[in-house]
């Protein structure tokens, strides 16, 4: 068995986002056959197989953002026999001796809970009941104004936002991760604001002479026509 790592597809590429796997676990593939699509900071490209083999374990799921050099999958040779236990042992050995870190397999249920507004804000002071209520109503605790003692968010605070009594932006309508291109654009704008002086320059110009000349030329043109 051997491992597949995310290769550098451009001089400035430091990470990529796995858009989708074109092969599933257990599928065989030939040399040059596309294995998965990866989104860089500029384009989305298909990554082709350098050698023939069989995909036995996917470590980077669809949508995962992976640094260059990270192991994204384990592959077996075309005629190689393998078992799930052998794959697990190979991954364990790879994690202990390889310089390339492994992509972490994600549990969809754990990912769903982590993205829940009420559970992703552990650093905010809020009553446990308020957190649960925020999860139920889809309210982001980071944007709720606390009214409880010592700045603690209460259930009433959460329900007020959910009912429209608080700031309109406090209710989360949609959650989605940024693409690599969007991240690159945001980073470029932020870097520009940080490093390039921002100023506005006003210049006043007296255009009376230009206006008078235009009027004379227009009058002369109209008189010549008549």
C-alpha positions as CSV (number, residue, x, y, z in Angstrom):
1,X,0.0,0.0,0.0
2,X,1.0,3.6,-0.5
3,X,-0.4,7.0,0.4
4,X,-1.6,9.9,-1.7
5,X,-0.7,13.4,-0.6
6,X,-2.1,16.8,-1.8
7,X,0.5,18.0,-4.3
8,X,1.4,21.6,-4.9
9,X,-0.4,22.6,-8.1
10,X,1.0,26.1,-8.3
11,X,3.9,28.1,-7.0
12,X,1.7,30.0,-4.5
13,X,-0.5,27.1,-3.5
14,X,-0.3,26.3,0.2
15,X,-3.6,24.5,0.7
16,X,-6.6,23.2,-1.3
17,X,-10.2,22.2,-0.8
18,X,-11.3,18.8,-1.9
19,X,-14.4,19.5,-4.0
20,X,-15.4,15.9,-4.7
21,X,-13.8,12.4,-5.1
22,X,-14.3,11.0,-8.6
23,X,-13.4,7.5,-7.3
24,X,-14.9,5.8,-4.2
25,X,-13.3,3.4,-1.7
26,X,-12.7,0.1,-3.4
27,X,-12.6,1.5,-6.9
28,X,-9.7,0.6,-9.2
29,X,-8.1,3.2,-11.4
30,X,-5.6,3.4,-14.3
31,X,-2.6,5.6,-14.7
32,X,-3.7,9.1,-15.7
33,X,-7.3,8.6,-14.6
34,X,-8.8,11.5,-12.5
35,X,-9.1,10.7,-8.8
36,X,-10.6,13.8,-7.3
37,X,-11.2,17.5,-7.8
38,X,-9.3,20.1,-5.7
39,X,-10.0,23.8,-5.6
40,X,-6.9,26.0,-5.2
41,X,-6.9,29.8,-4.6
42,X,-7.3,30.3,-8.4
43,X,-9.0,27.3,-10.1
44,X,-10.5,23.9,-9.7
45,X,-8.5,21.1,-11.2
46,X,-8.7,17.3,-11.5
47,X,-5.9,15.4,-9.9
48,X,-4.9,12.4,-12.0
49,X,-3.3,9.1,-10.8
50,X,0.4,8.8,-11.3
51,X,0.2,5.0,-11.3
52,X,-2.5,2.4,-11.5
53,X,-4.0,1.1,-8.2
54,X,-7.1,0.8,-6.1
55,X,-8.5,3.4,-3.6
56,X,-8.8,1.6,-0.3
57,X,-9.3,4.5,2.2
58,X,-10.3,8.2,1.7
59,X,-9.0,10.4,4.5
60,X,-10.0,13.8,3.2
61,X,-13.7,13.9,2.6
62,X,-15.5,16.2,0.2
63,X,-15.3,19.8,1.2
64,X,-12.2,19.3,3.4
65,X,-9.6,22.0,3.3
66,X,-6.1,20.4,3.3
67,X,-2.6,21.8,3.4
68,X,-0.1,20.8,0.7
69,X,1.7,17.5,1.6
70,X,-1.1,16.1,3.8
71,X,-2.1,12.5,3.1
72,X,-5.6,12.4,1.6
73,X,-6.0,8.7,0.8
74,X,-4.4,5.3,1.0
75,X,-4.0,3.3,-2.2
76,X,-3.2,-0.4,-2.9
77,X,-1.3,-1.7,-5.9
78,X,-3.4,-3.4,-8.6
79,X,-2.7,-7.0,-7.6
80,X,-2.3,-6.3,-3.9
81,X,-4.6,-8.0,-1.5
82,X,-5.7,-6.0,1.5
83,X,-8.1,-6.0,4.4
84,X,-9.7,-3.3,6.5
85,X,-7.5,-4.3,9.4
86,X,-4.4,-4.0,7.2
87,X,-5.4,-0.6,6.1
88,X,-5.9,0.5,9.7
89,X,-2.5,-0.8,10.6
90,X,-0.9,1.0,7.6
91,X,-2.5,4.3,8.6
92,X,-1.3,3.8,12.2
93,X,2.2,3.2,11.1
94,X,2.0,6.1,8.6
95,X,0.9,8.4,11.4
96,X,3.8,7.4,13.6
97,X,6.7,7.5,11.1
98,X,5.6,9.8,8.2
99,X,6.5,13.5,8.0
100,X,3.3,14.1,6.1
101,X,0.3,14.6,8.4
102,X,-2.9,12.7,7.9
103,X,-6.1,14.3,6.9
104,X,-8.7,13.7,9.7
105,X,-11.8,11.8,8.8
106,X,-14.9,13.8,10.0
107,X,-18.0,12.4,11.6
108,X,-21.0,14.1,9.8
109,X,-22.9,14.2,13.1
110,X,-20.0,15.8,14.9
111,X,-19.6,18.3,12.1
112,X,-23.2,19.2,12.2
113,X,-23.2,19.8,15.9
114,X,-20.0,21.9,15.6
115,X,-21.7,24.1,13.1
116,X,-24.7,24.7,15.3
117,X,-24.9,28.4,16.4
118,X,-25.5,27.6,20.0
119,X,-22.7,25.0,20.4
120,X,-19.9,26.8,18.4
121,X,-19.6,29.6,20.9
122,X,-18.2,28.0,24.0
123,X,-16.3,31.2,24.9
124,X,-19.5,33.2,25.5
125,X,-21.2,33.5,28.9
126,X,-24.7,32.0,28.4
127,X,-27.1,29.9,30.5
128,X,-27.2,26.3,29.4
129,X,-30.9,26.7,28.7
130,X,-30.1,29.7,26.6
131,X,-27.5,27.8,24.5
132,X,-30.0,25.0,23.9
133,X,-32.7,27.5,22.9
134,X,-30.2,29.3,20.5
135,X,-29.6,25.9,18.9
136,X,-33.3,25.3,18.4
137,X,-34.0,28.8,17.0
138,X,-30.8,29.1,14.9
139,X,-29.6,32.2,16.8
140,X,-25.9,33.1,16.8
141,X,-24.9,33.8,20.5
142,X,-22.0,35.9,19.4
143,X,-24.5,38.5,18.2
144,X,-26.9,38.4,21.1
145,X,-26.8,41.3,23.6
146,X,-26.8,39.8,27.2
147,X,-29.0,41.3,29.9
148,X,-28.4,38.7,32.6
149,X,-26.2,39.3,35.7
150,X,-22.5,39.7,34.9
151,X,-23.2,39.8,31.2
152,X,-24.7,36.3,30.9
153,X,-27.1,35.6,28.0
154,X,-30.5,34.5,29.1
155,X,-33.3,32.6,27.4
156,X,-35.2,35.8,27.0
157,X,-32.3,37.4,25.2
158,X,-32.2,34.6,22.7
159,X,-36.0,34.5,22.2
160,X,-36.1,38.3,21.7
161,X,-33.6,38.0,18.9
162,X,-35.5,35.1,17.3
163,X,-38.7,37.1,17.5
164,X,-37.1,40.0,15.7
165,X,-36.8,42.2,18.7
166,X,-33.0,42.3,18.6
167,X,-30.6,43.2,15.8
168,X,-31.7,41.7,12.5
169,X,-28.2,40.4,11.7
170,X,-28.2,38.4,14.9
171,X,-30.4,35.6,13.4
172,X,-28.3,33.3,11.2
173,X,-30.1,32.7,7.9
174,X,-27.4,30.7,6.1
175,X,-24.0,29.2,7.0
176,X,-21.5,28.2,4.3
177,X,-17.8,27.9,4.1
178,X,-15.8,30.2,1.8
179,X,-14.2,28.9,-1.3
180,X,-10.4,29.1,-1.8
181,X,-10.9,31.9,-4.3
182,X,-13.2,33.9,-1.9
183,X,-10.6,33.4,0.9
184,X,-7.8,34.6,-1.4
185,X,-9.8,37.7,-2.4
186,X,-10.7,38.5,1.2
187,X,-7.0,38.1,2.2
188,X,-5.9,40.4,-0.6
189,X,-8.4,43.1,0.4
190,X,-7.4,42.9,4.0
191,X,-3.7,43.0,3.2
192,X,-4.3,46.1,1.0
193,X,-6.1,47.9,3.8
194,X,-3.3,47.0,6.3
195,X,-0.3,47.9,4.2
196,X,-1.4,50.6,1.7
197,X,-2.2,54.0,3.1
198,X,-5.8,54.9,2.4
199,X,-6.6,58.6,1.6
200,X,-8.9,60.7,-0.5
201,X,-7.6,63.6,-2.5
202,X,-9.8,66.5,-3.7
203,X,-8.7,68.7,-6.6
204,X,-10.5,71.9,-7.6
205,X,-10.1,73.0,-11.2
206,X,-11.3,76.3,-12.8
207,X,-12.8,75.3,-16.1
208,X,-14.3,78.7,-17.0
209,X,-11.9,79.1,-20.0
210,X,-12.8,75.7,-21.3
211,X,-16.5,76.4,-21.0
212,X,-16.2,79.7,-22.8
213,X,-14.2,78.2,-25.6
214,X,-16.8,75.4,-26.0
215,X,-19.6,78.0,-26.2
216,X,-17.7,80.0,-28.9
217,X,-16.9,76.9,-31.0
218,X,-20.6,75.9,-30.8
219,X,-21.8,79.3,-31.8
220,X,-19.4,79.5,-34.7
221,X,-20.5,76.0,-35.9
222,X,-24.2,76.9,-35.7
223,X,-23.6,80.2,-37.6
224,X,-21.7,78.5,-40.4
225,X,-24.5,76.0,-40.9
226,X,-27.1,78.8,-41.3
